Amino acid sequence: MSLITSTIGQGLLWGVLALGLFLTFRILNFPDMTVEGTFPFSAWR
């Protein structure tokens, strides 16, 4: 049960990231690199 909860939580987080990328690239037509840069680099900080 814990694995299912963890998987759903992680999927929701990745979904928010994908939505942010979609908004900046497709709708605003402005490639905002802060989303891509801060997400992986904040993990090892």
Secondary structure, DSSP 4 states (H G I P E B T S, - for coil): -HHHHHHHHHHHHHHHHHHHHHIIIIIS----THHHHHHHHTT--
